[in-house]
């Protein structure tokens, strides 16, 4: 589990790290108006990317690689046309919005289309465990992506169009190389018609779940990016900036857990153990990261975005409340058992709770109230899912959620982060970079100890 998680994590880290470095460079070198255009581009891109992605990156991990190949070879022309048409429509609308912001329509549209194909190819290579190929491809992508940003920032006059064109060509090249390797995997074996079409219902439910979750996540940012001036929206975008390491790790652990489910048959107790193991693995990163950014939020915004954006700090702190929910994937069990309708009932709980809370909390707390309403809505959704975990597995909640492990980590990393922040802000005064680096390294070292202990424990259980 830990080996596969690490390999998937490293591959996805390269793609996300490129955007992290690009954001850092532009936040410090561009004026707020220009940086706001850059931030708005990525917010709007992620929104349409969720629609164009068809839920594929989550769906295919529900089955073995052999069945995935069967599924895609069995798709009829109608379904293929629908998928291609939806991607094209998303690219068209995204291109039009970027055109209104002064960015070339064709560059933006093609960028979305090629990135959608790229996530497809990455997902397929992952389920076939072609990790070395993925590492090579994504490392090259990361290096060139960063290089294009450095070149763009060194120009006398910043031209975002030129950067988008360069990135478009880069992701196109990535797709071509990936398709070359995938063609070998898909050209083996005969096509067998699948009689059971439950996978189509599951795919639909997963797509709807992913779509609603991501659209709800980006809805506030998208509205702000479209209807406010770039220099105003950038304050809110920075305040709700997602910590990139957590979504990557969450996806990696979830993917590996689903692959374990699809390759191992066991009773309800063993399934609960798999879920509990995934919760331990995720919490080893989630809780240290959460407490580090909670206590060092001002220092992080000042270092990463610069002093120009300190107004984002209160919003950033409130948005961090979503992080602890990433210590467990609340839909994996239902995805494994093809209970897609139950997954989307949880989405309804989430949306209804959000709609009830968002306006009152905005009136009470201002912009800080919006991310708080998201966190409380997610809490209601999590409670709904856990109740049904208990019903489906017939196990105690303590067998499904590693509650004692979580409590220990909360206590240790919460206390440690508080102590480090006190030391470096009240007793020892260092440059901002070293304050963050030494504090994070200390926390990461303790987290590494937990990780080592969990790996050893898993190894001993297997033997």
N, C-alpha and C positions, 0 to 999 in steps of 0.2 A: 504493500500500500504506500509506504513512505517513499520508496524508490520511484514508483510510477508518478506519484504526486510531484516529486521534485523535478522530474523530467518535463512533465506537462507545465509546471510552474515556470521553469526556466525558459521554455519556448514562448509562453505568452508574456513573460516579463519583458523580453526584448521589444516586442511590439508596443507595449504600454510605456516602457521606459523611454522610448523615443519621444513620445508625446510629453512626458514629464520634463525631459531636458529642454524640449522646444518651448514649453510654457515658461520654464525658468529663464531661459535666455530672453524671450520676448517681454516678459514682465518687467525685467530690469532695463531693457534697452529701448522699448517703445513707449510712446506717450499713451496715456490711458485710453484715448479714443481709438488708436490703432490696435492696441492690445485687446480692447473690447471687441473689435471686428474679428480678431483671431479666436478669442474665446467663444464668441457667438457662432462662428463657423463650426467648431467642434461640438457645441451643444446641439445645434440643429442637425449636424451630421449624425450624432448618436441617436437622436430621436427617429430619423428616417431609417437609419441602419437597423433599428429594432423591428421596423415593419418589413423591410426588405429581407431580413435574415431568415424569415419563415420558421423560426424556432428550431432550425436544423442543428445548431451547435449544442442544444440540450437534448433533442430527440434521439440522435443516433447513438448516444451512450447507453440507451436503454436496452440495446440488443447486442448480440455477438457480431463481429465483423462480417461473418458469412451471411447472416440474415440481413444486415444492412445492405450488402451488395444485392441480395435478392430483392429487397424492397425497392431499391432505386432502379433496378433493371425491369421491375414489374410495373413501374408507373406508366400510365397511359398518356397519350398525347395531350389530352384535355388538362390533366394535372400539371404536366410539364409546361404547357402554354400559360396556365394560370400563374405558376411560379415565375416564369420569365417576364410575363406581363406586369406582375406586381413589382418586380425589381426595376423594370423600365419606368413604371409610373412614379415610383419613389425617387428615382434618379432625375426624372423630369421636373418634379415639384421642387426637389432640393436645388436643382440647377436654377430654377426660376427665382427662388428666394435669395440665392447667392448673387444672382444677376442684379437684383434690386439693391443689394448691398455693395455693388460695384465690382463683383468678382465674375470672371468669365463663365458663362452658362455651361459651355461644353466641358471645360475643365472640371467644374464642380460635379456635373452629372456623371461623367465618366469615373471620377474619383469614387463616388458612392457605389457605382456598379462594380468596379474592380475590387473594392474592399469587401463587398458582399461575397463575391466569388472567392476572395482570399480566405474569409472565415470558413467557407465551405471546405476548401482544400485543407486548411489547417485541421479542421475537425476530422476529416476522413483519414489524414495521415496519422492523427493521434490514435484513433481507434485501432488502426493497424500497427500501432506502436513503432512507427518509423521516426523515432525520436532523434536519432543522429541527423537524419535528413532535415527535419524541422529545425533543429538547432542551427545548422549551417545556413539554411534559408533565412531564418529570422535574425540571426546575427548579422548577416549581410544587409538585411533590411534596416536594422537598427543603426548600423554605421553610416549607411547612405542617407537615411532620414535625418540623422543628426548633422551630417555634413551639409546637406541642403539648407538646413536652418542656419548654420553658421555662415554660409555663403550669403544667404538672404539678409542676415542682420548686419553684414559688413558692407552692403551696398550703400551708396550715398543717399539713395532714395528707396525706401522700402516698397517693393512691389509684391503684394500678396499673390497676384495672378501668376507670377513666375514661379513662386514656391508651390502653388497648387498644381501647376503643370508638371513640375519636376517630381512631386510626390505621386502624381497620377501615373507617370511613366514608370516610377519605381514599383508601385503595387501591381502594375500590369506585368512587369518582368517577373515579379514574385509569383503571380498566377500561372504564367507560362511554365516556369520551372516546376511548380507544384503539380500542374496537370500532366507534365511529362512522367513524373513518378507515379501518379495515380492511374494513368492509363494502363500501366503494367498490372496493377492490382485488380482493375475492373475487367480486364480482358481475359481473365482466367475463369474457367468453369462455365457450365451451361445455365441459361436462365430458367428458373423453375417458378411457375405461377404459384403465388401464395393464395391459398384458399381462405385463410383466416385474415379478415380485414380489420381486426381490432387495432392494429398498428396505425391505421389511418385516423381512427377516432382519438387514439392517444396523441398522435402528432398534432391534430387539430387543437386538442385541449392544452397541450404544452405550448403551442404557438400562441394561443390566446392568453395563457398565463404569462409567458415571457413578454408578450406585447403589452399587456396591461401594466405589468410591473414596471417595465422600463419606461413606458409612456408616462405613467404616474410619477415615476422618479424624476423624469426630465420635464414634466409639464410646466412646473413653475419656472424653471430656467428658460424653457423655450418661449413662454409668454413674455418673460422679462426681456429676452434677447430680441424679440420681434418688435415689441411695442415701446421700448425705452431707448434712449440714446446709448451708444456704445460705452461712453465713459461712465454712465450711470449703472448700466447692467453689469459691468465688469465687477463692481463691488459685491453684488449679490452672487455672481458666478464664482468669484474667488472664495466667498464665505461658504458656499455649498460644494466646494471642490472635493471630489471623492478621493480618498486615500487609495492610490492605484494598486498597491500590493495586496490589499484584502480581496477585491473582486477576482483577481487572478488566482490567488490561493483558493478562494471559495470554489471557483470553477474547477480548478485542478483536483481538489479533494472530492468534490461532487462527482466528477467524471470517473475517477478511480473507484469510488464507492459504488456507482452504478455498474461499472465493469465487474466488480466483485459480486454484486447481486446477480448479474447475468451469467456468471461463470460458476457460481456456487449455489447449490440447492440446499436449503436447510430449513429447520423449523422456525417458529416465531421467536424463540429465545435467541437463536443464532443471528436472526435478522436484526433483532434489537441490539445485539452485541456489535454488529457491523455499524449501525447508526451511532452507537455510543462511541466507538473508536473514531469515527469521523468527527464527532463533536470534540473529542479530546485533541485530535490533530488540528482542527480549526482554531480552537480556543488558545492553543499554544502560541499562535500568532496574533489572533484578534485582540485578546485582553492586553498584552504588552503594547501593541500599537495604539489601542484605544486610550489607555492611561497616559502614554507618552504624549500623544497629541492633545489630550485634554489639559494636561498641566503645562505643556510647552506650546500652546496654541498661538499666543502672541509672538513668541520667538520664531515659530515656524512661518507665520504669515509675513513677518518682518524680513526673514531670511529668503524665503522662496519667492514672494511676490514683491517685496521691497516696502519701504515706509509709506509709499503712496497709497497703500491699500489696508492700513491698520483699521479702518472702519469696518472691514470684513470680519474682524476677530470675534465679536459676539455671535454673529450668524454662524461662523465656523464651529464654535463651541457647541451650539445647539444642534448643528447637523451631525456632529459626532455621535449623538445618541442612537443613530441607526447602526453603528458599527457592532455593538454586542450581539445583535440578531444574526450576524454573519458567523457566529460560533456554531451554528447548526443549520443544516439544510432541511427545511420543514416539509419539502415536497418529494424528496427522494423515494420514500416508501410508497407513496401513492403512484409515482411514476413507474416504479418497478412492478407494481401490481395492476398497472393500466387503469387506475382509478382517476382518469382525467377530470371527470365531472366534479369530484370532490375537491380537486385542486382549484378549480375555478369558482367553487362556492366560497373558498377562502379569499379569493380575489374580491368577490362581492362584499364580504365582511370588511376587507381592507378599504375599499373605495367608499362604502357607506360611512364607516367611521371617520375617514378623512374628510368627507364632505360635511359631516356634522361638526368637526372640530376646527377646520382650517380658518373659517371666517372669524369665529369668536376669539381664537388665539391670536390671529393677526390683529384684531382690534385691541386686544389686551397687551400684547408684547411687541407689536410691529412686525418687521420682517423676521425677527427671531421666532415668532409664533408659527411660521410656515413649516420649517423643518421639525419643530416640536410636534406639530399635528401629524406629520409623516411618521415619526417615531411611535406615537401613541396608537396610530392606526395599524402599524406593523405589529405592535404588541397584541392588539386584539386578534389579528390574523394568526399570529403564532399560537395564541391560546386555543383558537379554533382547531388548528392543525394538530396540536399536541393531544387534545381531547380525542381526536379521531385516530391518532397513533395508538393510544391506549385501547380503543375499541377494536382496531384491526389486529393488533398483535396480542392483545390479552395480557399484556405485561404491565408492571408498575412503571410509573413515569421515571423512577430512579434507575430502572433497567435500560431505559431508552435514552435519557439525558444523563450525562456524567456530572450530576449536580455537585457531588463532593469535590471532584476534580476542579470544576469551575469555581467553587467557593474558595478553594485554596489559591488558585491563580489570581482571582480578584483581590484577595487580601494581600498577597505578595507583591503583585505588580502595581496595585494602587498605592501601597505604602512606599514602595521603591521609587515610583515616579514622583510622588509628593516630596520625598526626602531629597532626591536629586535636584528637583526644581528649587527647593529651599536653599540647598548648598550653593548652587550656581547663580542664584539671584540675590542672596542675602550675605553669603560668606565669601565665596570665591568668584571673582569677576574675570571672565575670559571673553575673548571675541565670540561673537554670535555663533559662528561656524563650529568652534571647538566646544561651546556649551552644548549644542545640539548633538554633535558627533560623539562626544564622550558619554553623554547621557544615554543616547540611543544604543551605543556600543555596550554599555553596562547592562541595559535592559535586555538587549539581544543575547548577551552572554548567558544571562539567567534563563531566558527562554530556550536557548540552545541546550541547557542542562535538562530542562523538562522534556524537550524533544528526544534527547539521547535516552533518557529514562524510559520514555514511551516506546521507543524502537526496541530497546532491550527487553522490555516487558512483553511486547508482542512476539518477539523472537522466541522467548522462553515458553510462552503459551503454545506456540506452534510446534515446538520440539517436545 
